[in-house]
């Protein structure tokens, strides 16, 4: 324990000295908003770091279809730093800011059909492949050793699978829980893995996948479809003609309207809860880190003090976000199981 405590203190001290040195060498004004939002929003390249005023980034394939000229495929390095390529560029202002636009024959700026492999899409493919690899490794172990208890990370996955299956899915869905176990276990591990990967600021990790509302929308849409397709007659009767006094249903269908509205608010809450918690955590950590560079012009004493405070708060927030990453995966899975169980229940 003493050795572990010494190692942690040494690591924090080295991090403090490193950040203080970087901040001391920073003479230009730091745009906190640009730093924060450049990490949160999607992009056509995967930025890694900046070295000697040179951006180090991984270019990604851009796939677009022009309404006038057809399909184009090229690397995002051709349109980086404000450059244009074959009439395409990344808009820096307006409604299309940060998105690929095309200058058509009339000289107007229009959006082409954009199927580019962006940073979030690349991170999504990587995390899905990693999840598939891990689960198949566990399945392969059980196939080779059906009577042996796994250890290490395989044993940890087994514990999580059993806990989610027995403590969440079985308890909330009911008798035919096995039919929905594959989906619910998949979204649990998918959300958990992407949440944890987003906390590691090293390529190929660090992407804001579950903090992207398009991803959480699709996850919530899957739950919405399963809940309503699996709904029993009693479930739909309670929505269309609930067991309430007649004056709440006729002549104005107050309760049917409220119940129908609830059908959409449940998946909406799933979408917003996951998106907001993950995005907020990334924003807070980046904002705390930027305190070091913002206070450079305030003097060495103030900057040193803020560097110490920033490091302490950032480390603390990372531990909090580690907890949030697990809790949000659990909550999304649990509420999805609850909604499915309600739709399957009788009167």
TIFI-959098 format. One record per residue (C-alpha): x, y, z. Coordinates in nm, 2 decimals. Layout:
! TIFI-959098
+--------+--------+--------+
:     px :     py :     pz :
+--------+--------+--------+
:      X :      Y :      Z :
...
+--------+--------+--------+
This chain:
! TIFI-959098
+--------+--------+--------+
:     px :     py :     pz :
+--------+--------+--------+
:   0.00 :   0.00 :   0.00 :
:   0.29 :   0.24 :   0.08 :
:   0.45 :   0.17 :  -0.25 :
:   0.12 :   0.23 :  -0.43 :
:   0.07 :   0.56 :  -0.25 :
:   0.42 :   0.67 :  -0.33 :
:   0.36 :   0.58 :  -0.70 :
:   0.04 :   0.78 :  -0.71 :
:   0.20 :   1.09 :  -0.55 :
:   0.49 :   1.07 :  -0.78 :
:   0.27 :   1.04 :  -1.09 :
:   0.06 :   1.34 :  -0.98 :
:   0.37 :   1.55 :  -0.91 :
:   0.52 :   1.46 :  -1.25 :
:   0.18 :   1.55 :  -1.42 :
:   0.18 :   1.88 :  -1.23 :
:   0.53 :   1.97 :  -1.34 :
:   0.46 :   1.87 :  -1.70 :
:   0.15 :   2.08 :  -1.72 :
:   0.31 :   2.38 :  -1.54 :
:   0.60 :   2.36 :  -1.79 :
:   0.36 :   2.35 :  -2.09 :
:   0.16 :   2.63 :  -1.95 :
:   0.47 :   2.84 :  -1.89 :
:   0.57 :   2.80 :  -2.25 :
:   0.23 :   2.90 :  -2.38 :
:   0.23 :   3.26 :  -2.49 :
:  -0.08 :   3.28 :  -2.71 :
:  -0.43 :   3.32 :  -2.59 :
:  -0.61 :   3.00 :  -2.52 :
:  -0.96 :   2.96 :  -2.67 :
:  -1.13 :   2.73 :  -2.41 :
:  -1.45 :   2.70 :  -2.61 :
:  -1.27 :   2.59 :  -2.92 :
:  -1.07 :   2.33 :  -2.72 :
:  -1.37 :   2.19 :  -2.55 :
:  -1.61 :   2.18 :  -2.85 :
:  -1.34 :   2.04 :  -3.08 :
:  -1.32 :   1.74 :  -2.86 :
:  -1.69 :   1.69 :  -2.81 :
:  -1.81 :   1.74 :  -3.17 :
:  -1.75 :   1.51 :  -3.46 :
:  -1.48 :   1.58 :  -3.71 :
:  -1.34 :   1.45 :  -4.05 :
:  -1.00 :   1.37 :  -3.90 :
:  -0.88 :   1.21 :  -3.57 :
:  -0.67 :   1.48 :  -3.40 :
:  -0.41 :   1.33 :  -3.17 :
:  -0.19 :   1.61 :  -3.04 :
:   0.00 :   1.93 :  -3.14 :
:   0.38 :   1.92 :  -3.16 :
:   0.59 :   2.23 :  -3.24 :
:   0.27 :   2.41 :  -3.37 :
:   0.20 :   2.12 :  -3.60 :
:  -0.12 :   1.93 :  -3.57 :
:  -0.07 :   1.55 :  -3.57 :
:  -0.39 :   1.38 :  -3.69 :
:  -0.51 :   1.07 :  -3.86 :
:  -0.69 :   1.15 :  -4.19 :
:  -1.01 :   0.97 :  -4.25 :
:  -1.19 :   0.88 :  -4.58 :
:  -1.44 :   1.13 :  -4.71 :
:  -1.72 :   0.98 :  -4.92 :
:  -1.96 :   1.24 :  -5.07 :
:  -2.20 :   1.25 :  -5.36 :
:  -2.25 :   1.58 :  -5.54 :
:  -2.59 :   1.64 :  -5.69 :
:  -2.42 :   1.78 :  -6.00 :
:  -2.10 :   1.58 :  -6.03 :
:  -2.15 :   1.24 :  -5.87 :
:  -1.94 :   1.05 :  -5.62 :
:  -1.61 :   1.16 :  -5.47 :
:  -1.38 :   0.97 :  -5.24 :
:  -1.06 :   1.13 :  -5.09 :
:  -0.88 :   1.16 :  -4.76 :
:  -0.97 :   1.43 :  -4.51 :
:  -0.61 :   1.57 :  -4.52 :
:  -0.70 :   1.74 :  -4.85 :
:  -0.96 :   1.96 :  -4.68 :
:  -0.79 :   2.02 :  -4.34 :
:  -0.69 :   2.36 :  -4.22 :
:  -0.94 :   2.54 :  -4.44 :
:  -0.83 :   2.40 :  -4.77 :
:  -1.06 :   2.31 :  -5.05 :
:  -1.05 :   2.01 :  -5.28 :
:  -1.26 :   1.96 :  -5.60 :
:  -1.51 :   2.22 :  -5.47 :
:  -1.55 :   2.07 :  -5.13 :
:  -1.45 :   2.22 :  -4.80 :
:  -1.54 :   2.22 :  -4.43 :
:  -1.76 :   2.52 :  -4.34 :
:  -1.62 :   2.75 :  -4.07 :
:  -1.94 :   2.94 :  -4.00 :
:  -2.32 :   2.94 :  -4.05 :
:  -2.56 :   2.66 :  -4.01 :
:  -2.32 :   2.41 :  -4.17 :
:  -2.03 :   2.50 :  -3.95 :
:  -1.79 :   2.20 :  -3.91 :
:  -1.97 :   2.01 :  -4.19 :
:  -1.86 :   1.93 :  -4.54 :
:  -2.01 :   2.17 :  -4.80 :
:  -1.98 :   2.21 :  -5.18 :
:  -1.97 :   2.52 :  -5.39 :
:  -2.21 :   2.44 :  -5.68 :
:  -2.22 :   2.59 :  -6.03 :
:  -2.42 :   2.89 :  -5.92 :
:  -2.16 :   2.97 :  -5.65 :
:  -2.39 :   2.87 :  -5.36 :
:  -2.28 :   2.67 :  -5.06 :
:  -2.48 :   2.34 :  -5.04 :
:  -2.46 :   2.02 :  -4.85 :
:  -2.38 :   1.71 :  -5.06 :
:  -2.48 :   1.35 :  -4.96 :
:  -2.22 :   1.29 :  -4.69 :
:  -2.13 :   0.92 :  -4.61 :
:  -1.78 :   1.00 :  -4.47 :
:  -1.61 :   0.79 :  -4.21 :
:  -1.58 :   1.06 :  -3.93 :
:  -1.40 :   1.04 :  -3.60 :
:  -1.71 :   0.91 :  -3.41 :
:  -1.79 :   0.66 :  -3.68 :
:  -1.44 :   0.53 :  -3.68 :
:  -1.44 :   0.51 :  -3.30 :
:  -1.78 :   0.33 :  -3.32 :
:  -1.64 :   0.07 :  -3.56 :
:  -1.33 :   0.02 :  -3.34 :
:  -1.52 :  -0.02 :  -3.01 :
:  -1.77 :  -0.26 :  -3.18 :
:  -1.48 :  -0.47 :  -3.31 :
:  -1.31 :  -0.47 :  -2.97 :
:  -1.63 :  -0.57 :  -2.80 :
:  -1.69 :  -0.85 :  -3.05 :
:  -1.33 :  -0.97 :  -3.00 :
:  -1.36 :  -0.97 :  -2.62 :
:  -1.70 :  -1.15 :  -2.61 :
:  -1.59 :  -1.41 :  -2.87 :
:  -1.27 :  -1.48 :  -2.66 :
:  -1.49 :  -1.55 :  -2.36 :
:  -1.72 :  -1.77 :  -2.57 :
:  -1.43 :  -1.96 :  -2.71 :
:  -1.29 :  -2.02 :  -2.36 :
:  -1.63 :  -2.18 :  -2.25 :
:  -1.63 :  -2.39 :  -2.57 :
:  -1.29 :  -2.53 :  -2.49 :
:  -1.33 :  -2.56 :  -2.12 :
:  -1.70 :  -2.61 :  -2.04 :
:  -1.64 :  -2.71 :  -1.68 :
:  -1.37 :  -2.46 :  -1.59 :
:  -1.42 :  -2.13 :  -1.42 :
:  -1.25 :  -1.85 :  -1.61 :
:  -1.01 :  -1.61 :  -1.43 :
:  -0.89 :  -1.26 :  -1.50 :
:  -1.09 :  -1.03 :  -1.73 :
:  -1.29 :  -1.33 :  -1.86 :
:  -1.41 :  -1.40 :  -1.51 :
:  -1.50 :  -1.03 :  -1.46 :
:  -1.71 :  -1.04 :  -1.78 :
:  -1.88 :  -1.36 :  -1.65 :
:  -1.97 :  -1.19 :  -1.32 :
:  -2.11 :  -0.89 :  -1.50 :
:  -2.32 :  -1.11 :  -1.74 :
:  -2.46 :  -1.31 :  -1.46 :
:  -2.54 :  -1.00 :  -1.25 :
:  -2.71 :  -0.82 :  -1.54 :
:  -2.90 :  -1.13 :  -1.65 :
:  -3.02 :  -1.24 :  -1.31 :
:  -3.04 :  -0.91 :  -1.12 :
:  -3.17 :  -0.68 :  -1.39 :
:  -3.31 :  -0.86 :  -1.70 :
:  -3.48 :  -1.15 :  -1.52 :
:  -3.61 :  -0.94 :  -1.24 :
:  -3.77 :  -0.68 :  -1.46 :
:  -3.87 :  -0.85 :  -1.78 :
:  -4.03 :  -1.16 :  -1.63 :
:  -4.06 :  -1.52 :  -1.74 :
:  -3.96 :  -1.49 :  -2.10 :
:  -3.65 :  -1.28 :  -2.01 :
:  -3.42 :  -1.50 :  -2.22 :
:  -3.57 :  -1.37 :  -2.54 :
:  -3.44 :  -1.02 :  -2.46 :
:  -3.12 :  -1.11 :  -2.28 :
:  -2.90 :  -1.08 :  -2.59 :
:  -3.02 :  -0.73 :  -2.67 :
:  -3.00 :  -0.60 :  -2.32 :
:  -2.66 :  -0.75 :  -2.25 :
:  -2.53 :  -0.61 :  -2.58 :
:  -2.64 :  -0.25 :  -2.50 :
:  -2.50 :  -0.28 :  -2.15 :
:  -2.15 :  -0.38 :  -2.27 :
:  -2.16 :  -0.15 :  -2.57 :
:  -2.24 :   0.16 :  -2.36 :
:  -2.00 :   0.06 :  -2.08 :
:  -1.71 :   0.00 :  -2.32 :
:  -1.76 :   0.32 :  -2.51 :
:  -1.80 :   0.52 :  -2.18 :
:  -1.47 :   0.38 :  -2.05 :
:  -1.29 :   0.43 :  -2.38 :
:  -1.40 :   0.79 :  -2.39 :
:  -1.21 :   0.85 :  -2.06 :
:  -0.87 :   0.75 :  -2.21 :
:  -0.72 :   1.05 :  -2.39 :
:  -0.49 :   0.84 :  -2.61 :
:  -0.55 :   0.74 :  -2.97 :
:  -0.75 :   0.53 :  -3.06 :
:  -0.95 :   0.60 :  -2.75 :
:  -1.09 :   0.93 :  -2.63 :
:  -1.38 :   0.98 :  -2.88 :
:  -1.71 :   1.11 :  -2.75 :
:  -1.92 :   0.83 :  -2.88 :
:  -2.19 :   0.80 :  -2.62 :
:  -2.18 :   1.17 :  -2.58 :
:  -2.31 :   1.20 :  -2.94 :
:  -2.69 :   1.24 :  -2.95 :
:  -2.71 :   1.05 :  -3.28 :
:  -2.57 :   0.73 :  -3.10 :
:  -2.80 :   0.76 :  -2.80 :
:  -3.09 :   0.83 :  -3.03 :
:  -3.03 :   0.50 :  -3.21 :
:  -2.99 :   0.31 :  -2.89 :
:  -3.32 :   0.46 :  -2.75 :
:  -3.49 :   0.39 :  -3.08 :
:  -3.40 :   0.02 :  -3.06 :
:  -3.55 :   0.00 :  -2.71 :
:  -3.86 :   0.19 :  -2.83 :
:  -3.92 :  -0.06 :  -3.12 :
:  -3.87 :  -0.37 :  -2.90 :
:  -4.10 :  -0.23 :  -2.63 :
:  -4.38 :  -0.15 :  -2.86 :
:  -4.35 :  -0.46 :  -3.09 :
:  -4.35 :  -0.68 :  -2.78 :
:  -4.64 :  -0.51 :  -2.62 :
:  -4.93 :  -0.73 :  -2.52 :
:  -5.30 :  -0.65 :  -2.57 :
:  -5.33 :  -0.54 :  -2.21 :
:  -5.04 :  -0.29 :  -2.27 :
:  -5.21 :  -0.14 :  -2.57 :
:  -5.55 :  -0.14 :  -2.41 :
:  -5.41 :   0.05 :  -2.12 :
:  -5.28 :   0.31 :  -2.36 :
:  -5.58 :   0.35 :  -2.59 :
:  -5.86 :   0.29 :  -2.34 :
:  -5.72 :   0.29 :  -1.98 :
:  -5.92 :   0.19 :  -1.68 :
:  -6.01 :   0.54 :  -1.57 :
:  -6.34 :   0.73 :  -1.52 :
:  -6.52 :   0.79 :  -1.85 :
:  -6.50 :   1.17 :  -1.84 :
:  -6.12 :   1.14 :  -1.87 :
:  -6.17 :   0.95 :  -2.20 :
:  -6.48 :   1.11 :  -2.36 :
:  -6.55 :   1.34 :  -2.52 :
:  -6.19 :   1.46 :  -2.49 :
:  -5.94 :   1.17 :  -2.48 :
:  -5.72 :   1.31 :  -2.20 :
:  -5.58 :   0.99 :  -2.06 :
:  -5.53 :   0.82 :  -2.39 :
:  -5.33 :   1.13 :  -2.50 :
:  -5.12 :   1.12 :  -2.18 :
:  -5.05 :   0.75 :  -2.22 :
:  -4.96 :   0.79 :  -2.58 :
:  -4.73 :   1.08 :  -2.50 :
:  -4.56 :   0.86 :  -2.24 :
:  -4.48 :   0.60 :  -2.50 :
:  -4.24 :   0.86 :  -2.66 :
:  -4.11 :   1.03 :  -2.35 :
:  -3.96 :   0.70 :  -2.21 :
:  -3.71 :   0.65 :  -2.50 :
:  -3.66 :   1.02 :  -2.51 :
:  -3.55 :   1.02 :  -2.15 :
:  -3.31 :   0.73 :  -2.22 :
:  -3.15 :   0.92 :  -2.51 :
:  -3.11 :   1.25 :  -2.32 :
:  -2.99 :   1.10 :  -1.99 :
:  -2.70 :   0.91 :  -2.15 :
:  -2.61 :   1.19 :  -2.39 :
:  -2.62 :   1.47 :  -2.13 :
:  -2.42 :   1.28 :  -1.86 :
:  -2.14 :   1.17 :  -2.08 :
:  -2.11 :   1.50 :  -2.27 :
:  -2.12 :   1.70 :  -1.94 :
:  -1.84 :   1.49 :  -1.79 :
:  -1.61 :   1.54 :  -2.09 :
:  -1.69 :   1.92 :  -2.09 :
:  -1.61 :   1.96 :  -1.72 :
:  -1.28 :   1.76 :  -1.74 :
:  -1.16 :   1.96 :  -2.04 :
:  -1.27 :   2.29 :  -1.88 :
:  -1.08 :   2.21 :  -1.56 :
:  -0.77 :   2.12 :  -1.76 :
:  -0.79 :   2.45 :  -1.95 :
:  -0.76 :   2.64 :  -1.62 :
:  -0.39 :   2.58 :  -1.63 :
:  -0.35 :   2.77 :  -1.96 :
:  -0.60 :   3.04 :  -1.90 :
:  -0.42 :   3.16 :  -1.59 :
:  -0.08 :   3.18 :  -1.75 :
:  -0.11 :   3.56 :  -1.79 :
:  -0.20 :   3.61 :  -1.42 :
:   0.15 :   3.54 :  -1.29 :
:   0.36 :   3.25 :  -1.18 :
:   0.20 :   3.22 :  -0.84 :
:  -0.16 :   3.22 :  -0.96 :
:  -0.08 :   2.99 :  -1.24 :
:   0.10 :   2.74 :  -1.01 :
:  -0.18 :   2.74 :  -0.77 :
:  -0.44 :   2.69 :  -1.04 :
:  -0.23 :   2.41 :  -1.19 :
:  -0.23 :   2.22 :  -0.86 :
:  -0.61 :   2.28 :  -0.82 :
:  -0.67 :   2.18 :  -1.19 :
:  -0.48 :   1.86 :  -1.15 :
:  -0.65 :   1.76 :  -0.83 :
:  -1.00 :   1.84 :  -0.96 :
:  -0.93 :   1.67 :  -1.29 :
:  -0.81 :   1.35 :  -1.13 :
:  -1.12 :   1.36 :  -0.90 :
:  -1.35 :   1.42 :  -1.19 :
:  -1.20 :   1.13 :  -1.38 :
:  -1.28 :   0.90 :  -1.09 :
:  -1.63 :   1.04 :  -1.08 :
:  -1.67 :   0.98 :  -1.46 :
:  -1.54 :   0.63 :  -1.41 :
:  -1.83 :   0.57 :  -1.17 :
:  -2.07 :   0.75 :  -1.41 :
:  -1.96 :   0.54 :  -1.70 :
:  -2.07 :   0.22 :  -1.51 :
:  -2.38 :   0.37 :  -1.37 :
:  -2.51 :   0.51 :  -1.70 :
:  -2.47 :   0.17 :  -1.87 :
:  -2.65 :   0.00 :  -1.58 :
:  -2.93 :   0.26 :  -1.58 :
:  -2.99 :   0.24 :  -1.96 :
:  -3.01 :  -0.14 :  -1.94 :
:  -3.23 :  -0.15 :  -1.63 :
:  -3.48 :   0.11 :  -1.76 :
:  -3.49 :  -0.07 :  -2.10 :
:  -3.57 :  -0.40 :  -1.91 :
:  -3.83 :  -0.22 :  -1.70 :
:  -4.01 :  -0.08 :  -2.01 :
:  -4.00 :  -0.42 :  -2.18 :
:  -4.14 :  -0.58 :  -1.87 :
:  -4.42 :  -0.33 :  -1.84 :
:  -4.51 :  -0.39 :  -2.20 :
:  -4.52 :  -0.77 :  -2.14 :
:  -4.72 :  -0.75 :  -1.82 :
:  -5.09 :  -0.85 :  -1.80 :
:  -5.36 :  -0.62 :  -1.67 :
+--------+--------+--------+
